[in-house]
Amino acid sequence: MRIVRTLLLLMLFSGPLSAAIEAYSFDDKEQEARYKDLIEELRCLVCQNQNLADSNAELALDLRRQTYDMVQDGKSKDEVVDYMVTRY
């Protein structure tokens, strides 16, 4: 019985452990701040009224990656926002 309880507990808590963790590196603090500002400001199209930072939708993951790539390419906040508005 003790083994069954242990297995059930492991199964219960293993879900969150398997979630993907995004770890992006930045050249400087300014880039990191711009990225964080953008993903907190931009909204997920799937999770209505939820920002990209808080959304777990696959689209939000893709949009965070796109935002990261654009910030790494030196795009300004306005350029990233304009691209996202035009594209989506």
C-alpha positions as CSV (number, residue, x, y, z in Angstrom):
1,M,0.0,0.0,0.0
2,R,2.9,2.3,0.8
3,I,4.4,1.8,-2.6
4,V,1.1,2.5,-4.3
5,R,0.8,5.8,-2.4
6,T,4.4,6.7,-3.3
7,L,3.8,6.0,-7.0
8,L,0.6,8.0,-7.0
9,L,2.4,11.0,-5.4
10,L,5.2,10.8,-8.0
11,M,2.7,10.7,-10.8
12,L,0.8,13.6,-9.4
13,F,3.9,15.8,-9.1
14,S,5.7,14.7,-12.2
15,G,3.5,16.8,-14.6
16,P,4.9,20.2,-13.7
17,L,8.4,18.8,-13.8
18,S,8.1,17.8,-17.4
19,A,7.2,21.4,-18.5
20,A,9.7,23.1,-20.8
21,I,11.8,25.8,-19.3
22,E,12.8,28.7,-21.5
23,A,16.2,30.0,-20.8
24,Y,17.4,32.8,-23.0
25,S,20.7,34.5,-22.8
26,F,21.1,38.2,-23.6
27,D,24.1,40.3,-24.6
28,D,23.3,43.0,-22.0
29,K,20.7,44.0,-19.4
30,E,19.0,46.5,-21.8
31,Q,18.2,43.6,-24.2
32,E,16.8,41.5,-21.4
33,A,14.7,44.4,-20.1
34,R,13.3,45.1,-23.6
35,Y,12.4,41.4,-24.0
36,K,10.7,41.3,-20.7
37,D,8.8,44.5,-21.3
38,L,7.6,43.2,-24.7
39,I,6.4,39.8,-23.5
40,E,4.6,41.4,-20.6
41,E,2.9,44.0,-22.9
42,L,2.1,41.7,-25.9
43,R,-1.1,39.6,-25.6
44,C,-1.5,36.0,-26.6
45,L,-4.0,35.4,-29.4
46,V,-5.1,32.1,-27.9
47,C,-5.4,33.1,-24.2
48,Q,-7.5,36.2,-24.5
49,N,-6.2,39.0,-22.4
50,Q,-3.3,37.1,-21.1
51,N,0.2,38.4,-21.9
52,L,2.8,36.3,-23.6
53,A,4.8,36.0,-20.4
54,D,2.0,34.3,-18.5
55,S,0.6,32.2,-21.3
56,N,1.4,28.5,-21.7
57,A,-0.1,28.2,-25.2
58,E,2.1,26.9,-28.0
59,L,1.5,30.1,-29.9
60,A,2.7,32.2,-27.0
61,L,5.9,30.0,-26.9
62,D,6.5,30.7,-30.6
63,L,5.8,34.5,-30.1
64,R,8.2,34.7,-27.2
65,R,10.8,33.0,-29.3
66,Q,10.1,35.4,-32.2
67,T,10.4,38.3,-29.8
68,Y,13.7,37.0,-28.5
69,D,15.1,36.6,-32.0
70,M,14.0,40.2,-32.9
71,V,15.5,41.7,-29.8
72,Q,18.8,39.7,-30.4
73,D,18.8,41.2,-34.0
74,G,18.7,44.7,-32.5
75,K,15.1,45.5,-33.2
76,S,13.6,48.3,-31.1
77,K,10.5,47.9,-29.0
78,D,8.4,49.8,-31.6
79,E,9.8,47.6,-34.4
80,V,8.8,44.4,-32.6
81,V,5.4,45.7,-31.7
82,D,4.8,46.9,-35.3
83,Y,5.8,43.5,-36.7
84,M,3.5,41.6,-34.3
85,V,0.5,43.9,-35.0
86,T,1.0,43.7,-38.7
87,R,1.6,39.9,-38.7
88,Y,-1.1,38.9,-36.2
